[in-house]
């Protein structure tokens, strides 16, 4: 959470429901109880402090269009990154991430490295 605040300052922040899937997946892949507890606490804090946006019809249509256009060019985008990125695009948000690579093929999306 501190990394997001440092990178984005007072900008409005939100999450995609798909991000919650990824974070929850990470909880259950933790190798130790301590790692699992730390991941649960982090995810709980995010859910408590941030708006979580569902995947709407509009977001699904944008994702389908972008995925189709990029696939026609021979570019593959992981579905999770595609939906998270198109959620941000639809809402007019930037993406703050440690993994720029997941979002670099989404036209019009501004990505901030944290």
C-alpha positions in Angstrom: 0.0 0.0 0.0 2.8 2.4 0.8 4.3 1.8 -2.7 1.1 2.8 -4.3 0.7 6.0 -2.2 4.4 6.9 -2.9 3.9 6.5 -6.7 0.5 8.0 -7.0 0.2 10.5 -4.1 -3.3 11.7 -3.5 -4.6 10.4 -6.8 -7.9 8.5 -6.6 -7.0 4.8 -6.4 -9.1 1.7 -7.0 -8.8 -2.0 -7.7 -10.3 -4.4 -10.3 -12.1 -7.4 -8.9 -9.6 -9.4 -11.0 -6.8 -8.0 -8.8 -8.5 -9.6 -5.8 -8.4 -12.9 -7.6 -4.7 -12.6 -8.1 -4.1 -11.5 -4.5 -6.2 -14.4 -3.1 -4.4 -16.8 -5.4 -1.1 -15.6 -3.8 -2.5 -16.1 -0.3 -3.1 -19.8 -1.1 0.3 -20.3 -2.7 2.2 -18.9 0.3 4.9 -21.4 1.4 4.8 -20.5 5.1 2.1 -19.5 7.6 3.9 -16.2 8.2 3.8 -15.4 4.4 0.2 -16.3 4.3 -0.7 -14.1 7.2 1.2 -11.2 5.7 -0.6 -11.6 2.4 -4.0 -11.9 4.1 -3.3 -8.7 6.1 -2.2 -6.8 3.0 -5.2 -8.0 0.9 -7.6 -7.2 3.8 -6.1 -3.7 4.1 -6.6 -3.0 0.3 -10.2 -4.3 0.3 -10.9 -2.1 3.4 -9.3 1.0 2.0 -10.0 0.9 -1.7 -13.0 0.7 -4.0 -13.1 -2.6 -5.9 -14.6 -2.3 -9.4 -16.5 -5.3 -10.9 -16.0 -6.4 -14.5 -18.9 -4.6 -16.2 -20.4 -5.2 -19.7 -18.5 -2.2 -21.0 -15.2 -3.4 -19.6 -15.7 -6.8 -21.1 -16.4 -5.3 -24.5 -13.3 -3.1 -24.3 -11.2 -6.1 -23.3 -12.6 -8.2 -26.1 -11.9 -5.4 -28.7 -8.4 -4.8 -27.5 -7.6 -8.5 -27.2 -8.9 -9.1 -30.7 -7.0 -6.2 -32.2 -3.8 -7.2 -30.5 -4.2 -10.9 -31.4 -4.6 -9.9 -35.1 -1.2 -8.3 -34.8 0.3 -11.4 -33.2 0.4 -9.9 -29.7 -0.9 -12.0 -26.8 -2.1 -10.4 -23.6 -2.7 -12.4 -20.4 -6.4 -12.2 -19.6 -5.9 -11.0 -16.0 -3.7 -8.1 -17.1 -6.1 -7.3 -20.0 -9.1 -7.1 -17.7 -7.3 -5.1 -15.0 -5.9 -2.8 -17.7 -9.2 -2.3 -19.5 -10.9 -1.6 -16.1 -8.4 1.2 -15.6 -8.8 2.5 -19.1 -12.6 2.5 -18.9 -12.5 4.4 -15.6 -9.9 6.9 -16.8 -7.3 5.6 -14.3 -3.6 4.9 -14.7 -2.1 1.5 -13.7 0.4 1.5 -10.8 2.3 -1.8 -11.0 5.5 -3.6 -10.4 5.0 -5.5 -13.6 4.8 -3.0 -16.5 5.1 -5.9 -19.0 1.6 -7.1 -18.3 0.1 -3.9 -19.4 2.4 -2.5 -22.2 0.2 -3.8 -25.1 -3.0 -2.1 -24.0 -3.3 1.0 -26.2 -4.0 4.3 -24.4 -3.3 2.9 -21.0 -0.8 4.9 -18.9 1.4 2.7 -16.7 3.2 3.9 -13.6 6.0 1.8 -12.1 5.9 1.5 -8.3 
